[in-house]
Amino acid sequence: MSISRGDILVVDDTKENLRLLVETLGSEGYTVRPALSGKIALTAARKQLPDLVLLDIIMPDMGGYQVCEAFKSDPLLKGVPIIFISALGEVTDKVKGFSAGGVDYICKPFHAEELLARVETHIGLCRLKKEVEVRNKKLQLALDEIKTLRGIIPICAHCKKIRDDQGYWEQLETYLHEHSHAKFSHGICPECIKAHYPEFDDKEDKSRT
């Protein structure tokens, strides 16, 4: 069984146009779902999210611009790329399509090679975007895991050692180093100098006088 190259929702109120698009895209390994109206397309998309939508503009009840705007206002559907495919070829029509949220615009009658090239490009871009989003989420989770030491951490009230998950007591800096990317440089605070190295504290006081 061959693997589909992508799920494409084709929206057009003319059956002959749907048949041509289904045949053209299906022959190249795409799964094509036809919809005769915008309302049917929205229902179908919510049931199964498509990788791409090919959308006619002039349709009864719900025109293509309105359908596109409905997609972009729906949190579930807004990420689906939409290519307008229409007999309207004026610059103003194309600008309106892009303003509604379309990613591309193909004029009818279309050339099969151009259609397939643009479909492949936008499906590839959409998948790449999804992969980047997944990687970013994983990266953020990893960063959150590194930055946050969760739960109750037993610490000795006297020597300040920490008991790890295996029950062993470790120096504080060792534990933090293993559970974060923090790096340590050792120094001595003024209070400890006075308590443990009074001779150095006396020298420092004399140097100030």
BELDA-V604672 format. One record per pair of residues at least 12 apart in sequence whose C-alpha atoms are under 10 Angstrom apart, sorted by the first residue. I is the first residue (numbers start at 1). J is the second residue. Records with the same first field share a line. If there is no record, write none. Layout:
I->J + J
//
This chain:
2->29
3->29 + 30 + 31
4->26 + 28 + 29 + 30 + 31 + 32
5->25 + 26 + 28 + 29 + 30 + 31 + 51 + 120 + 123 + 124
6->25 + 29 + 30 + 31 + 32 + 50 + 51 + 52 + 119 + 120 + 123 + 124 + 127
7->29 + 30 + 31 + 32 + 33 + 48 + 49 + 50 + 51 + 52 + 53 + 123
8->22 + 25 + 26 + 30 + 31 + 32 + 33 + 34 + 45 + 49 + 50 + 51 + 52 + 53 + 54 + 82 + 119 + 123
9->22 + 31 + 32 + 33 + 34 + 35 + 41 + 42 + 44 + 45 + 48 + 49 + 50 + 51 + 52 + 53 + 54 + 55 + 82
10->22 + 25 + 32 + 33 + 34 + 35 + 36 + 37 + 41 + 50 + 52 + 53 + 54 + 55 + 56 + 82 + 83 + 85
11->33 + 34 + 35 + 36 + 37 + 38 + 39 + 40 + 41 + 42 + 53 + 54 + 55 + 56 + 57 + 59 + 64 + 67 + 84 + 85
12->34 + 35 + 36 + 37 + 38 + 41 + 54 + 55 + 56 + 57 + 58 + 59 + 63 + 64 + 85 + 86
13->34 + 35 + 36 + 37 + 38 + 56 + 57 + 58 + 59 + 60
14->35 + 36 + 37 + 56 + 59
15->34 + 35 + 36
17->34 + 56 + 108 + 109
18->32 + 33 + 34 + 35 + 36
19->34
20->112
21->33 + 34 + 54 + 110 + 112 + 115
22->34
24->112 + 113 + 115 + 116
25->112 + 115 + 116 + 119
28->116
30->119 + 120
31->50 + 51
32->50 + 52 + 53
33->45 + 50 + 53
34->54
35->55
36->56 + 59 + 60
37->55 + 56 + 59 + 60 + 61 + 62 + 63 + 64 + 67
38->55 + 56 + 57 + 59 + 60 + 61 + 62 + 63 + 64 + 65 + 66 + 67 + 68 + 70
39->61 + 62 + 63 + 67 + 70
41->53 + 55 + 67 + 71
42->67 + 68 + 70 + 71 + 74 + 77
45->71 + 76 + 77 + 80
46->71 + 74 + 76 + 77
49->76 + 77 + 79 + 80
50->77 + 80 + 81
51->79 + 80 + 81 + 82 + 119 + 122 + 123 + 124 + 126 + 127
52->79 + 80 + 81 + 82 + 83 + 119 + 120 + 122 + 123 + 126
53->68 + 80 + 81 + 82 + 83 + 84 + 85 + 102 + 119 + 123
54->81 + 82 + 83 + 84 + 85 + 86 + 102 + 104 + 105 + 106 + 115 + 119
55->67 + 68 + 82 + 83 + 84 + 85 + 86 + 102 + 105 + 106
56->83 + 84 + 85 + 86 + 87 + 88 + 105 + 106 + 107 + 108
57->84 + 85 + 86 + 87 + 88 + 93 + 97
58->86 + 87 + 88
64->84 + 85 + 86 + 97 + 100
65->84 + 93 + 96 + 97 + 98 + 99 + 100 + 101 + 102
66->97 + 100
67->82 + 100
68->80 + 81 + 82 + 83 + 84 + 97 + 98 + 99 + 100 + 101 + 102
69->97 + 99 + 100 + 101 + 102
70->100 + 101
71->100 + 101
72->100 + 101 + 102
73->101
78->101
79->126 + 129 + 130
80->102 + 103 + 123 + 126
81->101 + 102 + 103 + 104 + 119 + 122 + 123 + 125 + 126
82->97 + 98 + 100 + 101 + 102 + 103 + 104 + 105 + 119 + 122
83->97 + 98 + 101 + 102 + 103 + 104 + 105 + 106 + 115 + 118 + 119 + 122
84->97 + 98 + 101 + 102 + 103 + 104 + 105 + 106 + 107
85->97 + 104 + 105 + 106 + 107 + 108 + 109 + 110 + 115
86->105 + 106 + 107 + 108 + 109 + 110
87->106 + 107 + 108 + 109 + 110
88->105 + 106 + 107 + 108
89->105 + 106 + 107 + 108
90->107
93->105
94->106 + 107
103->122
104->118 + 119 + 122
105->118
106->118
143->180 + 181
145->179 + 180
146->178 + 179 + 180 + 181 + 182
147->179 + 180 + 181 + 182
148->179 + 180
149->176 + 179 + 180
153->165
154->167 + 169
155->169 + 170 + 171 + 172
156->169 + 170 + 172
159->171 + 172
160->172
161->173 + 174 + 175
162->174 + 175 + 176
163->175
173->185
//
